Amino acid sequence: MRAVFLDKDTFSSAIDFSIIEQQVSELSCYAKTSPTEVINRCLDAEVIITNKVQLTADILSDLPKLKLICISATGYNNVDIDAARSLNIAVTNVSGYAGQSVAQYVFAQLLEYYQQTSHHNNNTAQGLWSTSAAFCYHGNGFSELAGKTLGIIGYGNLGKAVALIAQAFNMQVLISERPKATTVRAGRVAFDKLIAQADIISLHCPQTAETENLIDAEVLSTMKNTAVLINTARGALIDELALVTALKNKEIAYAVLDVLSQEPPPAEYILINSKLENLKVTAHIAWASIEAQMRLINLLSENISAFKQGKRLNRLD
């Protein structure tokens, strides 16, 4: 089976693809692929691996040899699943690979904020301790995570991994029910109640029609003015203009965004160019520990192996 990886550069340069190569007769890897390049590169392919490259109905209909699409992510809105099904092309995705990586990222950011880690490291590097009249140099005060309320919106693999670490810090964990739900499941709290009570809100839900702009101006206005918002899910979950306004007006204290509505963002993008001291943005890397990336590659290999054996592992079609 000849395979084509359309956007290899969605993985770091340290990642080894040899386990996938063992499953196919030939693997051609491209750093990135534009929409106009897909058909030409995939004409002889039986397997396509894609992370973000769009595979539309028109493209799929022009690839008669294609048997399997392996999406190297959990989300699959870049592939026309119905078209693939009608053309008898199998589609798989991967999940459950990034829980530890995302949870570690969330708490690294929380500790940076509450512990003031960089500030205190810099104080010593700048010689402020050496000139202190006391045995310690306090600098900015810092706070404990213990006793703080963490609200988790989206309680799949990622949300559960974050909750587990929160419990080790002796935090109170609230799990959100779906917004506008008429009943609240056991172990969950109403969305509005979580928004009002949480010291920290961490987003882990998928992007759907119901969750786009989930965190809008109204929600931001009901959060505590000391609250921290962390988004490692999808950029479109937050009304970004409303967030900038809320941060400027100190309606909430701090936000950490690992995802944006436009990726990569242009240099003039409002959240990149805001100059807000209470906003930190990273480049969609929470998922991407070396270990998580290799778990994902192993899952891709397992999906190809299962397909060759006639098994429906992680199938979406």
C-alpha positions, 0 to 999 in steps of 0.5 A, a space after each residue: 500500500 502506497 501512503 502519502 502524508 500531506 502535512 508532516 510539519 504538523 509534527 515536530 522534527 524529532 518525531 520518527 515515522 518508521 513505525 508507519 513505514 513498516 505498515 506500507 510499501 512506500 511513504 511519501 511525506 510532504 511538509 505541507 500541501 495546498 488544496 491545489 496540490 492534493 490530487 497530484 500528490 495522491 493520485 497513486 496513493 491507497 492511504 492518505 495521512 492528513 492532520 489539517 489538509 482538507 479532503 473534499 468530495 470533489 478531491 476524493 472523487 478524483 482519487 480512484 486508488 484511495 482506500 483509507 484516510 488516516 486523520 492524525 488528530 481527533 477532530 475530523 471536520 477537514 474530511 467529507 465523511 459522507 463522500 468518503 463513505 459513498 466512495 467506499 473509502 475508510 476514514 479513521 481518527 485518533 484519540 486519547 494520546 494527549 491527556 498527560 501533555 495537555 494536563 501538564 501544560 494547563 498546570 505549568 501555566 497555572 503555576 507560572 501565574 499563581 506561583 510567579 515562577 519567572 518573576 522570582 527566577 528573574 529577581 535572583 538572576 538580577 541580583 535582587 536577593 544579594 542586595 536584600 536586607 532580609 534572608 529572603 526577597 519577596 517580590 510579587 506575592 504568590 498564591 496556593 492552588 489548594 482550595 481554589 475551584 477549577 471548573 472543567 468544561 468538556 470531560 473527556 480524556 483531556 478534562 479527566 487528566 486535568 481533574 486528576 492533577 487538580 485533586 492532587 493539589 487539593 483543589 475543588 473540581 467542578 465538571 460542567 453540564 452542557 450549556 442550556 441542559 434542562 437536567 444536570 447529571 450526577 457529578 456535574 454542575 449547571 454551566 451557569 453555576 460553574 461559570 460564576 463559582 470557578 476561580 479557574 475555567 479550563 476548556 476541553 470541549 469540541 467545537 460544534 455549532 452549540 459551542 462556538 462562542 461559548 465563552 461570550 461577553 455575557 459569560 465573561 461578565 459573570 465570571 469572577 474578576 479574579 478568574 483565570 481562563 485557559 483554552 487548550 481546545 479550539 479557538 472558536 469556543 471563545 468570542 475573542 473580541 469579547 475576551 480582549 475587552 474583558 481583560 482590558 476592563 479587568 472583568 477577569 484577571 488572566 487568560 491563557 490561550 493555546 488555540 485561536 480561531 485563525 491558525 497560524 494567526 497573522 502578526 496583526 491578529 488582535 490576540 497576538 498584538 493586544 499587548 495585554 499583560 494579563 493574556 498569554 498565547 502559545 502556538 497550539 502546542 499543549 498537545 505536543 509533548 514528544 511522548 504524546 506525538 509518538 503515541 499518536 504516530 503509534 495509533 496511526 500505525 495501528 489504524 493502518 494495520 487494523 484496516 489491512 486485517 479488515 478490522 474497524 479500529 477507530 473508524 469514522 465512516 
